Amino acid sequence: MECQVDKKEHLRHVLLFLYNGGLSAVTAAEKIQAVYGEEAISDRTARKWFSRFMEGNFDLSDSARSGRPSDFDEERLNALLHEDPRQSTRELAEKMAAVM
């Protein structure tokens, strides 16, 4: 059965647990990889989070990123689906593009 939690956030909690346990970032990454697989976390990512912890930053959420804000109109999509739930994704995309 698949775990229904955000994996990145879960791994950050595990990193914090291992940090509080006195492990090094590399050792923590190795322990996580042993359980979740080598692709779960890199040494570099573990070091980044350990560095944050050492600075006293224990916020486990993602940092805000710059970039173009989304201008997707979810309400419009829901209205289109309500009008005709049997529309194809192509039809929906065409109607959504006509609005933008």
FENSUL-V289766 format. One record per residue. N is the residue number from 0. RES is the residue in one small letter. PHI is phi in whole degrees, 0 to 359 (none if undefined). OMEGA is omega in degrees with one decimal (* if undefined). NEAR is the number of other C-alpha atoms within 10 Angstrom. Layout:
n,res,phi,omega,near
N,RES,PHI,OMEGA,NEAR
N,RES,PHI,OMEGA,NEAR
//
This chain:
n,res,phi,omega,near
0,m,none,-178.3,3
1,e,289,177.2,4
2,c,289,-174.4,6
3,q,259,176.7,6
4,v,248,176.7,8
5,d,295,-173.9,8
6,k,296,179.7,11
7,k,299,-179.5,14
8,e,295,177.9,13
9,h,300,-179.7,12
10,l,295,176.1,18
11,r,294,175.4,20
12,h,296,177.7,14
13,v,297,177.3,16
14,l,301,179.2,25
15,l,297,177.1,20
16,f,301,-179.1,13
17,l,290,174.8,19
18,y,299,178.9,19
19,n,295,177.0,11
20,g,279,175.6,10
21,g,88,179.6,10
22,l,281,173.7,16
23,s,279,179.8,15
24,a,298,-178.5,22
25,v,294,178.6,16
26,t,296,178.1,14
27,a,298,178.7,24
28,a,298,179.2,24
29,e,298,179.6,18
30,k,295,178.9,17
31,i,295,179.1,21
32,q,297,179.3,16
33,a,295,-178.3,11
34,v,268,-171.4,9
35,y,258,-178.6,12
36,g,102,-174.4,11
37,e,295,-179.4,13
38,e,278,-175.1,8
39,a,297,-177.2,14
40,i,202,177.2,18
41,s,261,175.5,16
42,d,301,-178.5,14
43,r,299,178.7,12
44,t,295,178.3,14
45,a,299,179.0,24
46,r,296,178.6,17
47,k,299,-179.2,12
48,w,291,177.5,20
49,f,297,177.4,25
50,s,298,176.7,13
51,r,298,179.8,14
52,f,299,-179.5,17
53,m,296,177.7,10
54,e,279,-179.4,9
55,g,90,179.2,9
56,n,266,-177.9,11
57,f,251,176.3,14
58,d,286,-174.8,11
59,l,266,-179.9,17
60,s,277,177.7,9
61,d,294,174.4,8
62,s,287,176.4,7
63,a,295,-179.2,6
64,r,244,175.2,6
65,s,279,179.8,6
66,g,142,-178.6,6
67,r,290,177.7,6
68,p,290,179.8,6
69,s,288,176.3,6
70,d,243,179.4,7
71,f,287,-178.2,10
72,d,260,-177.7,11
73,e,294,178.9,10
74,e,297,178.3,9
75,r,297,178.5,13
76,l,299,178.9,15
77,n,298,178.1,11
78,a,296,178.0,11
79,l,297,178.6,16
80,l,294,179.2,14
81,h,292,178.5,10
82,e,298,-177.7,10
83,d,210,-176.8,10
84,p,292,-178.2,10
85,r,264,179.1,9
86,q,293,175.9,12
87,s,280,177.5,11
88,t,297,177.7,9
89,r,297,179.0,9
90,e,298,178.9,12
91,l,298,-179.9,15
92,a,297,179.2,12
93,e,296,179.6,11
94,k,292,179.1,14
95,m,292,-179.9,16
96,a,292,-179.8,9
97,a,293,-178.6,8
98,v,279,-173.2,8
99,m,282,*,8
//
